[in-house]
Amino acid sequence: MKCPFCGSLDDKVVDSRPTEDGKATRRRRRCLSCEEKFTTYEYIEKIPLMIKKSDHTLEAYDRGKLSDGIILACKKRPVSRQRLEALVDEVESDLFNLSREEVSSREIGDLVLEKLKEIDEVAYVRFASVYKDFKNKDQFLHELKSLPSSLQVVKANGRVEPFERRKLLHGIELACNKRPVTKRRMEAIADGIFRELDKKGVREITSSQLGEMVMERLKKLDAVAYVRFASVYRKFKEPEEFRQELEGLEK
């Protein structure tokens, strides 16, 4: 650092402490040439963040716009102003931590949705309807199905987690990959299982019981998909287990 008294570039820091607002570091330095002391302040350089919109145009990041969108989604919902401000801070911090000069509007939307999903489901769906530009009721229904339900799944290791239609459907899709089973039919299996459990008032189910329900339906639908699912669900370790499962189908 150049000494303001003699111009020398040789100095030593003798004291360092943050300012009261925490936005800078105050350093007392002593020039090694003239022995005079002087003060410098160190600030974090903020790189302007640009947002790339869906039409590929760029605009400067605006905290106000982000805040307005979140407040609108949470209107008349039990979410405090303090929580809203904290949510904006969290999203903003995540954006700047990316250490990029350009971020897509999609990335911002995904960050907001991820956090709203944990705070308020109604606000989440509201925000999703604008962010994803819903065109019909089916899109609303699809988004609602992605939300965790009150049904709890007890895993093999004893851990309990919310039932997620997305995970169940993914397992069914893997089993039915390249099989003559339509996407609609696979979704019907997942939805049918959830409706059956909901109708019976089931609030907790083991992953083992859930797997049996899927297998029961796949067994009637497609033998190959059934055995594929069984091989994962029952953790086949030998080729012989495939043969036994197939022979069981013939009985």
HELIX and SHEET records of a PDB file:
HELIX    1   1 ARG A   63  ALA A   73  1                                  11    
HELIX    2   2 ARG A   81  ASN A   97  1                                  17    
HELIX    3   3 SER A  105  ILE A  119  1                                  15    
HELIX    4   4 GLU A  121  TYR A  131  1                                  11    
HELIX    5   5 LYS A  137  LYS A  145  1                                   9    
HELIX    6   6 ARG A  165  ALA A  175  1                                  11    
HELIX    7   7 LYS A  183  LYS A  199  1                                  17    
HELIX    8   8 SER A  207  LEU A  221  1                                  15    
HELIX    9   9 ALA A  223  TYR A  233  1                                  11    
HELIX   10  10 PRO A  239  GLU A  250  1                                  12    
SHEET    1   A 3 ASP A  11  PRO A  18  0                                        
SHEET    2   A 3 ALA A  24  CYS A  31 -1                                        
SHEET    3   A 3 LYS A  37  TYR A  43 -1                                        
SHEET    1   B 3 LEU A  58  ALA A  60  0                                        
SHEET    2   B 3 MET A  50  LYS A  52 -1                                        
SHEET    3   B 3 GLU A 102  SER A 104  1                                        
SHEET    1   C 3 VAL A 160  PRO A 162  0                                        
SHEET    2   C 3 GLN A 152  VAL A 154 -1                                        
SHEET    3   C 3 GLU A 204  THR A 206  1                                        
END                                                                             
